[in-house]
Amino acid sequence: MRYIIYGAGAIGGVIGARLYKAGKEAVLIARGAHFEAIQNKGLTLETPESIETLKIRVVSNPAQISFRDDDAVILAMKSQDTEGALKELLNTAGDAVSVVCTQNGVANERMALRRFQHVYAMVVMLPAMHMVPGVVEQNSLPVPGILDAGRYPEGIDATVETICADLRDAGFSAKPDAAAMRLKYTKLLMNLGNAFQVICGNDADGREILTEARKEAVMCYRAADIQFATDEEFRARRGHLITVKPVAEGRPRGSSSWQSAIRGTGTVEADWLNGEICLLGRLYGIPTPVNQLLQVTANHMIRDKLPPGTITPEELRKQLKL
C-alpha cells in the first residue's frame, strides 16, 4: 500500500516520516513555505532522541500524483480546509480511493463520504508540533502515538487491517476498531479546550470554563443519542503508551489550534470543534453558551490577529457569569 499524506503538518508529517522510515511508500502533499522547505532539503523529524532529515517525495497538489489502486490517502489538514481538499482529491484520484480522516472533530468523515466510497475514521493520540517550515516534532517516546481506525460509519475491512499493521511497523500503537467514532467523539470533548488556548494562552487555567464546555457537549450527545467512550475507556486505551518528552528544553507546546494561531495561519478549527457542539445544541434544543463564546472569541482573535493570552480566563468567566 502507498500512503498519500494530504496535509504534512504536525500529525501528517510525523505519520509520513515514520511510515517512510519503516520502508513504506509515502508521498507528502504540503503547501507554501513548508512544501518548498521539504522539496529543497527534505522533511526534518525531531524527536526527544534524534534529529533526522528524510528525502520523502513531496508535491503541492494531488494533481501532481498518478494515483494507484493501492493508495490510501491520509487526510491530515485542519477541518476548515477539508472541503476544498476533497474536491481537489476527487478530481484527480476518483471516488474509489481510500480516504482516512486523521483529523480532530467528527465532521470530516461525513464530508468525505459524500464524495468517496471508502472512508475511514482514525482516532489520533499523537503529541506533535509543526512550527517551522520543513520541520515536524514527535513528542512521545518510545511509542510516538496511538492511531486506531475503522470504516466510517462503522466496521473493519482488509484495508484498515493493512493500514493498522503498517502503522504498527512504523512504531505506532494501531488497532482496527469497528466503532472508532466512539473514541473520536470522546477526543472531541478534549479538543474543546483548543479554542481556550487560542484565547487565553497555553498556560492559563481554564478548568472551570472547560468543565462547563464539556457538560454542554455531553448533554448534546445524550440528546442526539450519540455514542461515545467513557473517560475510563479512553484512559485505558491511552494507558502508559503516550509519554510526552521535550524535544528542546524551554520550547513552548500547545494544541494544534494554538500552533495555528502562533504561526499566523489565519484560521483555527473552532467552528468544527466547539461549533460542532453548538450545532448539536441548536438541533436538539440544548443551550451551549460556553462553547459558543469559545468559538466566537477564538475566531475573533484570529480575524483581528490577536496573540494567545490577549484575553484572560477571568474576562471569559465574567462574560459567562461563572
Secondary structure as UniProt FT lines:
FT   STRAND          2..6
FT   HELIX           10..21
FT   TURN            22..23
FT   STRAND          25..29
FT   HELIX           32..41
FT   STRAND          43..46
FT   STRAND          51..54
FT   STRAND          57..59
FT   HELIX           62..64
FT   TURN            69..70
FT   STRAND          71..75
FT   HELIX           79..81
FT   HELIX           82..93
FT   TURN            95..96
FT   STRAND          98..101
FT   HELIX           108..113
FT   TURN            114..115
FT   STRAND          118..125
FT   STRAND          128..129
FT   TURN            133..134
FT   STRAND          135..138
FT   STRAND          146..151
FT   HELIX           158..169
FT   TURN            170..171
FT   TURN            178..179
FT   HELIX           180..191
FT   TURN            192..193
FT   HELIX           194..200
FT   TURN            202..203
FT   HELIX           207..224
FT   HELIX           231..238
FT   TURN            239..241
FT   TURN            249..250
FT   HELIX           256..263
FT   HELIX           270..272
FT   HELIX           274..284
FT   HELIX           289..303
FT   TURN            304..305
FT   TURN            308..309
FT   HELIX           313..320
//
